[in-house]
């Protein structure tokens, strides 16, 4: 059986202030946030959560990611993305896994 996962980045804060109706979720709940936001031109910081959900309602949430002091230009659109990489290995009889998360921002136009 193939289980499809959906990844989303949800903005929860801009310039240190919570966006309306957002939260980082709790132990049993997922965060709420925005996948798209409009910002005035200038320097802004954005905090966001990464949410992965499957068709079986299982998933993972990771918060406290951020883009800090980025200069958003007038009449431009941007996309924030993540670069996830995982490494698997063994130490004796123990399987290890290391996950690295990086953030990138791309100007679309």
Backbone as JSON, one array per atom type, in Angstrom:
{
  "sequence": "XXXXXXXXXXXXXXXXXXXXXXXXXXXXXXXXXXXXXXXXXXXXXXXXXXXXXXXXXXXXXXXXXXXXXXXXXXXXXXXXXXXXXXXXXXXXXXXXXXXXXXXXXXXXX",
  "N": [[0.84, -1.18, 0.0], [0.6, 2.17, -0.87], [1.38, 5.14, 0.71], [0.63, 8.48, 0.63], [2.33, 11.49, 1.35], [1.94, 14.85, 2.38], [3.58, 17.89, 2.31], [3.85, 20.97, 4.01], [4.6, 24.41, 4.44], [3.96, 26.62, 6.96], [3.37, 29.9, 7.67], [3.67, 31.59, 10.73], [4.4, 33.79, 12.2], [5.29, 37.23, 11.69], [7.86, 39.49, 11.7], [8.19, 39.07, 14.45], [5.62, 39.13, 15.48], [2.6, 37.41, 16.05], [0.66, 36.01, 13.44], [-2.79, 36.61, 12.61], [-5.05, 34.22, 13.96], [-3.27, 32.08, 14.05], [-1.33, 29.33, 15.36], [1.16, 27.34, 17.04], [0.46, 24.77, 17.47], [-0.19, 21.9, 19.57], [0.67, 19.19, 21.8], [-0.95, 17.17, 20.79], [-2.05, 18.33, 18.56], [-1.98, 19.94, 15.32], [-0.09, 22.67, 13.88], [-1.55, 25.87, 12.97], [-1.6, 28.09, 10.25], [-0.4, 30.27, 7.64], [-0.1, 29.67, 4.16], [0.46, 31.46, 2.21], [1.35, 34.85, 2.23], [0.98, 38.42, 2.22], [3.3, 40.97, 2.08], [4.53, 44.22, 2.97], [6.91, 46.07, 1.0], [10.36, 45.88, 1.98], [12.44, 45.17, 4.87], [11.94, 42.13, 6.47], [11.18, 39.58, 8.91], [10.31, 36.17, 9.05], [8.6, 33.65, 10.75], [8.03, 30.14, 10.77], [6.28, 26.97, 10.48], [6.93, 23.57, 9.68], [4.98, 21.14, 8.27], [4.05, 17.81, 7.92], [1.8, 15.6, 6.59], [-0.03, 12.57, 6.28], [-2.15, 10.51, 4.18], [-3.31, 8.88, 5.97], [-3.69, 10.34, 8.2], [-1.47, 10.61, 9.79], [1.6, 12.1, 10.84], [4.16, 14.67, 11.01], [5.28, 17.51, 12.82], [7.24, 20.4, 12.79], [8.48, 23.24, 14.27], [9.54, 26.7, 14.66], [11.27, 27.54, 12.62], [12.91, 29.96, 10.56], [13.12, 32.89, 8.49], [15.3, 35.42, 8.51], [15.44, 38.93, 8.68], [15.15, 39.62, 5.86], [15.27, 41.33, 2.77], [12.54, 42.32, 1.16], [11.6, 43.08, -2.04], [9.84, 45.7, -3.87], [6.9, 44.92, -5.82], [7.55, 42.22, -6.28], [7.57, 38.62, -6.1], [7.92, 35.94, -3.83], [9.18, 32.71, -2.84], [9.35, 30.56, -0.15], [11.3, 27.86, 0.8], [12.25, 24.53, 1.85], [15.11, 22.54, 2.42], [15.54, 19.31, 2.86], [17.53, 16.76, 4.19], [18.57, 13.44, 4.75], [20.56, 11.13, 6.56], [21.57, 7.83, 6.89], [22.89, 5.38, 9.05], [25.04, 3.04, 10.8], [26.0, 2.23, 14.08], [27.67, -0.04, 15.59], [25.27, -2.24, 16.77], [23.27, -0.45, 16.52], [21.04, 1.52, 14.69], [21.42, 4.6, 13.09], [20.16, 7.88, 12.4], [20.41, 10.93, 10.82], [19.07, 14.07, 10.37], [19.04, 16.91, 8.37], [18.03, 20.27, 8.09], [17.48, 22.85, 5.91], [16.89, 26.26, 4.93], [15.54, 28.06, 2.21], [15.09, 30.93, 0.1], [13.41, 32.09, -2.71], [13.3, 34.36, -5.34], [10.59, 34.9, -7.37], [9.58, 36.62, -9.34]],
  "CA": [[0.0, 0.0, 0.0], [1.35, 3.41, -0.99], [0.82, 6.23, 1.51], [1.11, 9.77, 0.14], [2.54, 12.52, 2.36], [1.86, 16.23, 1.91], [4.38, 18.81, 3.11], [3.43, 22.37, 3.96], [5.23, 25.41, 5.29], [2.91, 27.52, 7.45], [3.86, 31.1, 8.35], [2.95, 31.84, 11.97], [4.77, 35.11, 12.71], [6.05, 38.17, 10.86], [8.53, 40.51, 12.52], [8.01, 38.77, 15.87], [4.22, 39.22, 15.88], [1.79, 36.3, 15.56], [-0.35, 36.3, 12.44], [-4.13, 36.31, 13.14], [-5.57, 32.86, 13.85], [-2.22, 31.06, 13.96], [-0.7, 28.8, 16.58], [2.17, 26.32, 16.73], [-0.07, 23.46, 17.79], [0.15, 21.34, 20.87], [1.18, 17.83, 21.77], [-1.82, 16.34, 19.96], [-2.65, 19.1, 17.47], [-1.06, 20.48, 14.33], [-0.11, 24.13, 13.81], [-2.34, 26.56, 11.96], [-0.84, 29.22, 9.74], [-0.68, 30.71, 6.27], [0.82, 29.23, 3.11], [0.79, 32.65, 1.42], [1.12, 36.12, 2.94], [1.39, 39.63, 1.49], [4.1, 41.84, 2.93], [4.96, 45.48, 2.38], [8.33, 46.01, 0.68], [11.27, 46.22, 3.07], [13.09, 44.08, 5.59], [11.03, 41.39, 7.34], [11.53, 38.25, 9.39], [9.14, 35.29, 9.04], [8.73, 32.37, 11.46], [7.08, 29.21, 10.19], [6.3, 25.56, 10.87], [6.91, 22.58, 8.61], [4.0, 20.12, 8.62], [3.93, 16.68, 7.01], [0.62, 14.78, 6.93], [-0.29, 11.49, 5.34], [-3.56, 10.19, 3.95], [-3.77, 8.13, 7.15], [-3.73, 11.34, 9.27], [-0.26, 10.6, 10.6], [2.53, 13.09, 10.33], [5.16, 15.29, 11.86], [5.32, 18.98, 12.78], [8.45, 21.01, 13.31], [8.3, 24.7, 14.25], [10.67, 27.58, 15.0], [12.12, 27.86, 11.49], [12.72, 31.38, 10.26], [13.88, 33.71, 7.54], [15.56, 36.62, 9.31], [15.89, 40.2, 8.09], [15.25, 39.52, 4.4], [14.76, 42.53, 2.1], [11.53, 42.03, 0.14], [11.56, 44.18, -2.99], [8.51, 46.03, -4.37], [6.39, 44.23, -7.02], [8.2, 40.93, -6.46], [6.98, 37.49, -5.38], [8.95, 35.05, -3.3], [8.76, 31.41, -2.33], [10.23, 30.0, 0.87], [11.35, 26.41, 0.7], [13.16, 23.83, 2.75], [15.93, 21.48, 1.87], [15.67, 18.27, 3.86], [18.38, 15.64, 3.81], [18.69, 12.46, 5.83], [21.65, 10.16, 6.42], [21.37, 6.64, 7.7], [24.13, 4.67, 9.32], [25.02, 2.08, 11.9], [27.07, 2.23, 15.07], [27.46, -1.34, 16.23], [23.95, -2.79, 16.47], [22.31, 0.65, 16.55], [20.85, 2.27, 13.46], [21.37, 6.04, 13.35], [19.63, 8.72, 11.34], [20.63, 12.36, 11.03], [18.29, 14.86, 9.44], [19.43, 18.31, 8.3], [17.0, 21.11, 7.5], [17.94, 24.16, 5.48], [15.83, 27.13, 4.42], [15.95, 28.92, 1.1], [14.05, 31.83, -0.39], [13.62, 32.3, -4.13], [12.49, 35.42, -5.96], [9.91, 34.36, -8.54], [9.56, 37.68, -10.36]],
  "C": [[0.89, 1.25, 0.0], [0.65, 4.51, -0.19], [1.46, 7.53, 1.04], [1.22, 10.76, 1.31], [2.49, 13.88, 1.69], [2.67, 17.1, 2.87], [3.87, 20.22, 2.93], [4.31, 23.2, 4.89], [4.15, 26.39, 5.67], [3.55, 28.69, 8.19], [3.01, 31.34, 9.58], [3.27, 33.2, 12.58], [5.49, 35.92, 11.64], [6.58, 39.25, 11.78], [8.24, 40.32, 14.01], [6.57, 38.84, 16.36], [3.44, 38.07, 15.25], [0.81, 36.78, 14.51], [-1.72, 35.91, 12.99], [-4.54, 34.86, 12.92], [-4.52, 31.77, 13.76], [-1.84, 30.54, 15.34], [0.26, 27.69, 16.16], [1.71, 24.92, 17.08], [0.38, 22.99, 19.16], [0.66, 19.92, 20.71], [0.35, 16.94, 20.84], [-2.45, 17.08, 18.78], [-1.57, 19.65, 16.55], [-1.14, 22.0, 14.33], [-1.11, 24.63, 12.78], [-1.54, 27.78, 11.53], [-1.22, 29.49, 8.3], [0.37, 30.16, 5.31], [1.23, 30.39, 2.21], [0.45, 33.88, 2.25], [1.59, 37.26, 2.05], [2.12, 40.53, 2.48], [4.38, 43.15, 2.21], [6.44, 45.34, 2.02], [9.17, 46.44, 1.88], [11.81, 44.96, 3.74], [12.11, 43.45, 6.58], [11.66, 40.08, 7.78], [10.25, 37.43, 9.47], [9.48, 34.03, 9.83], [7.67, 31.43, 10.92], [7.27, 27.81, 10.76], [6.29, 24.71, 9.6], [5.99, 21.45, 9.07], [3.98, 19.06, 7.53], [2.75, 15.85, 7.49], [0.45, 13.71, 5.86], [-1.79, 11.32, 5.15], [-4.15, 9.4, 5.1], [-3.84, 9.03, 8.4], [-2.57, 11.2, 10.24], [0.68, 11.65, 10.06], [3.44, 13.64, 11.4], [5.02, 16.8, 11.74], [6.62, 19.44, 13.42], [8.27, 22.52, 13.19], [9.62, 25.4, 14.58], [11.69, 27.7, 13.88], [11.91, 29.33, 11.17], [13.59, 31.84, 9.1], [14.08, 35.01, 8.28], [16.05, 37.77, 8.45], [16.15, 40.11, 6.58], [14.62, 40.76, 3.78], [13.83, 42.13, 0.96], [11.37, 43.25, -0.75], [10.13, 44.45, -3.45], [8.17, 45.24, -5.64], [7.09, 42.91, -7.31], [7.44, 39.87, -5.67], [8.09, 36.54, -4.99], [8.35, 33.73, -2.86], [9.81, 30.93, -1.34], [10.17, 28.49, 0.75], [12.33, 25.82, 1.7], [13.92, 22.78, 1.97], [16.15, 20.47, 2.99], [16.61, 17.2, 3.34], [18.53, 14.72, 5.02], [19.84, 11.51, 5.52], [21.39, 9.02, 7.38], [22.72, 5.96, 7.91], [23.95, 3.68, 10.46], [26.23, 2.33, 12.78], [26.86, 0.96, 15.88], [26.13, -1.92, 15.79], [22.87, -1.7, 16.4], [22.25, 1.35, 15.2], [20.72, 3.75, 13.82], [20.77, 6.75, 12.14], [19.84, 10.17, 11.73], [19.87, 13.11, 9.96], [18.77, 16.31, 9.52], [18.34, 19.08, 7.59], [17.63, 22.45, 7.16], [16.78, 24.96, 4.91], [16.38, 27.91, 3.24], [14.78, 29.81, 0.72], [14.41, 32.17, -1.84], [12.72, 33.43, -4.61], [11.91, 34.88, -7.26], [9.81, 35.37, -9.67], [9.68, 39.02, -9.71]]
}
